[in-house]
Amino acid sequence: MLDLRLTRQLRTEGTLALPVAPGNGTLSQDAPPEATDDRGRLVCGGGLTEAELGEVDAFVRDIDHPGTAGTTHLLPRPTRQPSRLLLVGIGDGDEAGWRSAGAALALSARRDEACTVAMPGDAAPAAVRGISEGIWLASYRYRLGGDDPDRDPKLREVSLAFPGDDQTEADLDPMAGAAEALATAKAVAEATCFARDLTNTPSNIKNPAWFAERVVEAAGATPYLAVEVRDPAWLADQGFTALLSVGRASNHQPRLVRLAWAPPGATRHVVLVGKGITFDTGGIVLKPRDAMKLMRKDMGAAAAVAAAVLGAAALRLPVRVTALTPLAENAIGADAYRPGDVVRHVGGLTSEVLDTDAEGRLVLADALSYASRSLEPDVLVDLGTLTGAQHVALGRRTAALFSEDDTLASGLADAATAAGEFVWRMPLVDEYAEELRSDIADIANIASSSGGGAVTAALYLREFTGSARSRWAHLDMSAPAWSEAASAELTKGATGWGVRTLLRWLSGLAGR
C-alpha cells in the first residue's frame, strides 16, 4: 500500500490536488469568495496566492467543472511549482463524496510519485476516512507477472495537508480526529485488499490448504486472535458430510478455518460464515467454459469474513467475532458426488442433491448448523457468491440481503451504504419453501421450479440456522464480488465485497 500521511506542510513540487464542490454547495471557512452559480468552487485554496486563485477560478469557469464527486480536471503549470493542479470534485462533501474524490485522485495522479491534497481546515474525520479509503482501494494492484510500466502506478506517497503553522505529524493527533480516521481507513483498506488478494489468486495456486495457510500467516501472534484449521478427519468426526462430499473428487481435500477475535470483556458473539469454494467446475453438472473461467472468485465470501475478523482485531473492536470458512474444491472425477445423492449435514438433516453446481449452499449448511449448535452465536451472518439469480435481480453492484430480523437487516443495510457497498433486502417467501421438498430427504438443494433462485437458496440455508434463525442474515454477493472493469475505488478483478460492510456494522455494534 502506498504511504498516506497527514501534514501541515504543503509540498511545492509535483501535483497539488484542490477539492472542488458544486457551486451551490457550502464552502469551508478558508475558501476564497466565489460567485454563487452552478459551476464548481474551490473548497480550499491550498496555499496559492490571490493571483493564482484567480487563475484557477478562471480555469474552473472555462471548463465548467461541476464539483460532482469524482470529477477531475488537470491544470498544468510547467514553469511553476506546484507544476500540476488537480481539481477534484467532492460532491456534497460527505464521506462518499470524499471517497470518490480519493479514488479519482489515485487514478489521475498515478504517473506522479507524490501528490499533496489541500484539505480544508474544517474537514471532518469522515472526510479523511473517505478520501484515504478511496486512494488506497483505487490504487490496489494484483499481478503475478513482472512489472507493467503501462499499467502499474508510480504514485507512492500522498499527503493530506491541513492549513496551519508548521508542525510535526505527531502534533496532529488531536486535530479533529484526523489521525484516528486515517488509522481506521488503513485497517479497513488493508483488510479489503487482503480479501482481494485471496480472491484474485488463481486456483492452480489456491486450494483449501493454501487458503488456510494464508489466514494463519495473517493472524500471526496477534493477542486475542486465534485460528484453528480443521482437516478432513476432524470434519468427518463432526459430521461435515456435505462439505466432504463436495470436495471429495479433488486432490485438494476440504478444510474448515475458524478465526476468532475475543478481546477481554467482550460478551456479544457475532459469527460470520463465508462460502469457500476455491474453484467450482460445477461438478458432474459441469459449467460451460465462460461460466467457469472466473470461478476462482467462488471463495470471495470466505475471504471477506476472514478479512473482517482480521480487520476487527486491527481496529481493536470490543466485540467477539468468529469467522467460519468451509473450504472445498468442487471438481469432477470418478469419486465426484452426483445428482440424486443424499448427504447428511452436521446435526443430522439430510439434503437431496439435485444439482452439483448448487454446492455452495451445501457447504454453508454444514457450517451454519455447526455454528448454531456449537458456537452459541448472538448473531449469525452468512455470505456467499451463491446464485446467478442475484445478478439477474439486482445487477453487478448490489448484494441481496435476507433476514427475518428487521433490526439486523437495517443495521447491515445502513452499514453497507455508509461503507460504499450496496445491498437490497429481499423477501423470504415461506410459500416458496414448498419447492424445496424432497421425496427421500429432509430437503432438496434446489427448487423444483425455476424462478426466485436467490430466495429459495436463502430459504434452504434458513433450515440450518437452528436456534439462531431469528438472529440470522444471509448476503448473496455473487456479482458484487467481481468487477469487470475499474470503477471508482473498485479495481478490475476481485472487489473484496463485504469486508467494508461487515467492519462498519461491527463498529456500529461496538458503539464506534
N, C-alpha and C positions, 0 to 999 in steps of 0.2 A: 504494500500500500504506500501511496505517496505521502510525503511529510506535509502535514497540515497543522499550522500553528497560529496562535494569537499573538498580536504585537501592537505596539503603539507607533511603530515606525513605518512610514510609507516608503517603499523602495522606489528609487528614481529610475532604475533600469528595468528593461523588459516591458511586460504588459501590466497595465493598471486597469482593473475591472471596476466600472462605476454602475451601481444599481439604478435602475430606472423604473418608475411607477407610472401607471396611466395618468393622463393629465388631470383627471377629475378625482385623483386619489389624495390621501392625506400625506403631507410632506413631513419629513423629520425637521427638528428644530435647526439642524445645521445646514439644511438645504438652502441653496440660493433662491431668491424670489423668482418665480416663473409665472408666465401668463396662464390663466385657468382655461385651457382649451383641451381638445381631445388627444393631442399628441402627448408623448411621454415626457416626463420631467425627472430630473436628477433627484435622487434621494440623498446623496452625499457628494460634496464637491471633490473629495479625495485630495485635498491639499493643493488644488490647482489655483492659479491666480485668477483675479476677477476677469482679466482679459481672456485667459484660457477658457474660463467658464462660458464667456460669451461666444467663443468659437464652438465649444461643444453644444451650446444651446442652439446655435445656428445649424449645426450638423443634425441635431435631433429634429429640428423643424424641417430641414431639407429632405431627410429620409423618411419622415413621418413615423418615427419609432413609436409604437403604440404602448410600450411599457408592459405588455402582457407577459405572463410568466414564461420564461424560457426563450424569449425573443432576443437575438443578439445582433449587434451591428459593430463593425470594427472601424475605428478612425485611426489610420496610420499617421505617424508623425516622425518620419525618418531622420530629421535633423535635430530632434529634441528628445528630452527624457521626461517622463517615460515615452518610449518610441511608439507604443501602441496603446490606444484607449479602447477597451472593450465595453460597450454599453449593453448591460444585461437586464432584461425585464424581470421584475419580481412580482408582477400582478398585484394582488391585494396586500402583499407584504406579510401573508400568513406563512406558516411553516411549509405548506405545499408550494407556495409561490417561490420561496427561497430554495426549496429542494429542486424545483425545475430550473431555477437560475444556476444552481451549483452544477447540475448535470449539463446544462448548455455551456457553462464556462469550461468544464472539463473537456468538452469536445472542441470548442473554439480555440482554446489555448493549448491544445495537445502538442503543437510544434514548438512551444516555448519550454524552456527548462524551469522557469519560475514565473509565478503570477501573484500579484497582490490585489486583494479585494478591498475597496474602500467601504468599510461598514459604518452605518450611521451610529452616532453616539447613543441613541436610544433604542438600538436594536435589542429585541427581546431574546432570551435564551432559545426560544423556538426558532428564531431566525438563524442563529448559529448552528443549531442542530440540523435544520433543514438544509442549509447550503453545504454543510460538511458531509451529511449523508449523500446528497446529490453528487458532490465532487468524487467522493470515494467510490460510490457504487458505479457511476458512469465511467470511471477510469479503470475499472476492473478488466483484466485480460486473462484468458486461459489459452495456453498454447504449449504443445508438447514438442513442436519443431524448434528450429533456430529462430533468431530474431528476424522480424519482418519490418524493415525500416519504413515501408509504405503504410503499415497499419499500427505499429507499436508507438504509443505516445512518448514524447520526450519529457513531458511535464513530470517533474519530480518534487516540486515544492510549491505550496500555496500558502500565503499569509493572509489572515483576516486582520486588517489593520483598523483599529479604532482611533478616533481623534483624541488628542490629549498630549500631555507632556511625555517626553521620552521616559520609559520605564523598562525594567527587566520584565520578562514574561512571568516570573514568579509573582510580581505585584498585581497581576491581572485577575487572580483567583476571585477576589471579592466582587469583581465588576459584573454586575447584573447576571450572575450565574453562567457567564460565557464559558469559563473553563470546565464547569461541570457538564454543560450541554455538549461541549466538544468531546469530552470523555465518553459520554453516553452515545453520541453518534459514532465514535470509533468502535466501541464494543458491539453495537448493532451492525455496523458495516463489516467488521471482521467476521462476525457470526454468519452474516448473509453470504459473504464471499467464501467462507468455508463450505457452506451448503452448495454454492455454485461449483466449487472445485470438485466436490464429491460427485455431483450430478453430471458434470461435463466429462469426467474421466471415462474413456472408452471401456467397454465391457470385456475386452481381452485382457485388461489390467484389473478391472474392478470385478470382484466377486464377493460373496458374503464374508469370507475370512478377511479379505483385504479391507472391506468397509469397517469391520470390527477393529482391525489394527489401527486404522486412521483415527477412529474415535478414542481408542485407548491412548494414542500418542497425543491427541489434542487435549484430553483431560489431564494428562501428566500427573503431577503430585499436588494439584490444587486442593487446598483444605476444604473439607465438607463436600467434595465432589468424588463420587465413587462410580466405577464402571465394572460391570460383570459381562463376560461373554459366555453364552451357553452353547454347548456343542450338540451334535445330533443325539448322543447317548442321553444327555440330560433332557432334551426335547422329547425323546421317546418315553422316558420315565414319567414326564409331566403330562403326557397326553397330547402333544402338539402334532397329531397325526395329519392334519390338513397341511400344515407348513411343511412337514417332511414329505408328504405326497407331492406337493407342487415342485419341490426341489429334487426329487429322487432320481430323475433321469440325467441330472447334471453331474459332471465330475467334481463340481464345487458344491459341497454339501451345505445345507442351511445353518444359520446361526440366529441367535436372539441376543441382541445387545440391550442391556439395562443400564442406563446412565442416570444417576440420581444426584441432585443438588439438595442437601439437607442442612441448611445453616442452623446454628443454635437458636432456639426459641421459636422457630417456625412450626406452626401446628397445622395449618391448612395444607392439604396434599393434593396437588394437581398432577394427573397422569396424562401424558401425551403418547399417542400411539401412531406410528407412521409406517405406511406400506413400503417395503424394501425389496422390490424385485429388481435385482441388479442387471438382468436382461430378460426380456419377455418375447419369446418366439411365438407365443400363443399356445404352445404345447401341441398336442395332437390336432387341435383346431387351429392349424397354422395360419399366422397372419400373412397377408401379402407383403411383398418386399417394401413398398412405400410406407406401409404402416409399421414395419419392423425396424427400419433403419435408424430411428431415433429412440429405440426402446432402452437405451442406456439411461434415459431420464425416468424410468419407471420406479426408481428408488428415491425420487425427489422429495417425497414426503418423509421418508426415514431420515434423509439428510436434514430436512427442515426441523424436525423435532429434536434431533441430536444437537443441532446448532443452537436451537432455542435454549436448551438446558445449559450449554456452554456459555451462551450469552447471559443467562440469568446469573450464573456464577461470576462472570466478569463484572456484572453490574452489582453484585452482592445483594440481590433482591431477597428480602426476608420472607420468601415463600418456598415451601418444599415442592420440588418439581422432579418428576421421574419421566424419562423417555423410554419407551419400548420400541425396538425396531426389529420386527420379524423379517429376516433376510433370506432370500432364495433366488435361484436362477430357474426360470421356467423354460426348460429345454425339451427337446424331443429325443426319443431313444427307445430302446427295447423295453425299458422299465418305466416309461412315462405313464403317468396316471391318465385315465381315459374318460371320455364321455360315458356316463352311466355308472361310474364308480360311486360308491358311498364312502365318505370319510367321516371319522369321528373326531370331534373337537375337544379341547380342554373343557372339562365339566360334563361331557357326555352327549351333548346334542350331535345329531348327525346331519350331513349335507349330501344330497344327491348332486353329483357333478354333471350338469347338462352342457356346460361349456368350459373347456380347459383354459380358454382365454379370459375367463372371469375369475382368475386366480387371486387377484389382489384382495378381494373380499374374503376369500378362504383363509388367507394368512392373517388378515386383520381380525377375523372372527376368533381365531385361536388366541391372539394377543389380547383382544378385548375381554374375552372370557377369563383369561388368566389375570388380567389387571383387576377386574371387578371382584374376583374371588380371593386373590392373594395380596393385593396392594392396598386395599381399603381406601380408594380414592374419594376425595370430597367432590372433585370434578374430574370428568373423563372426556377427553377430546381426541378424536382420531382424524388423521389427514391421509388422503390417498390420491394418487393420479389414477382415478378409478374408472371413469366412464367417458366414452365419446359423446354421450348424451349431454354431459355438462357443457361441452364445447358448442353443441348444436343449440342448446337453450340460452347460453349466456356469453358465448364468444370467447376470445382468447385472453381477456384480461380479468375476467370476473369469475371467482370460485362460487360454487353452490354450497350454501350453509343449511344444515338441517339440525333441528333441536326441538324438543318439547318444552324446554326451559326458556321462557321469554327473557329473563334477566341475563342468562348466559348468552343467548343469541344476540341480544342487543349489545352486550359488552364486547363480544367478538366483532360484530359489525362496526361498532364505533372505533374499536382499536384498528381494524383494517383501514378504515377511512383516514384516520389520523396518521397511519404509517405510510400511506400512499399505495396500499394494495386495496383490492375491492372484492366484496362478497355480496351475494344476494340470497336472502332467506327463501328457501323452497319448502313446500308443504310435505309433511309426512302423511300421505293419504292412506288411512287404515284399510280402505276397501281394496287397494292395490296389493295388500299383503296376501290376499287370496290367490294371486297369480304365482306366488312362491310355494304353493302346495306341492308336496311330493307324495307319490303313492307308496314309496318304500323307505323314505327317510323323514326326519323331522321337518326339513326344509330343502328347497332346491336353490342352487346358487344363481340361477337367472329366472326371470319371469317367463311364464308360458306364452305371453303375447308380447308383441313389440310396442314401443312407446313408453315414455316415463322411465327410461332406464336409470337415470340418476336417482329418481325417487325409490324405485324398487331395490336398488343397491343399498340405499340408506336404510330401508325397511329391513332388508336382510341383516345388516350389521346390528340394527337395534335389538334383534333377538339374542345377541350375545353380550349385551351390556349388563345383564343381571340386575342387581340391586342399585346399580349406578344409572339406570335408564333415565330417571328424572333429572339427572345432573350430567347428561351426556350431550355432546355435539359432534357432528360429522362434517368435515370440509372436503368436498370433491374438487381437487385443484389440478385436474389433468392438463387442461390447456394452459393455464397461467404459469405452470412450471417451466415453460419453454417459450422463448421469443425468437421468431424467425428473422428479426432484424433489430438493430439498436433503436431504442425509443426512450427518450429522457434518461432516467437512471438505470434502465434495463439495457444490458448489452446483449448481443446476439448469442443465443445458446441458453443455458440454464439461468433462471432468474433468482433462484433461492426463495421462491414464493413461500410465504407463511412464516418465515423467520421474523420479519419485522412486525407482522400482525401479532404473533404469539408473544414477543417481547414487550410490545406496547400493552397488550392485555395483561400479562403477568405484572408489569409495572403498575398498572391500574389496581390490580388486586393488592399490591404492596403499598398502595397509597402514594405512589410517585407520579 
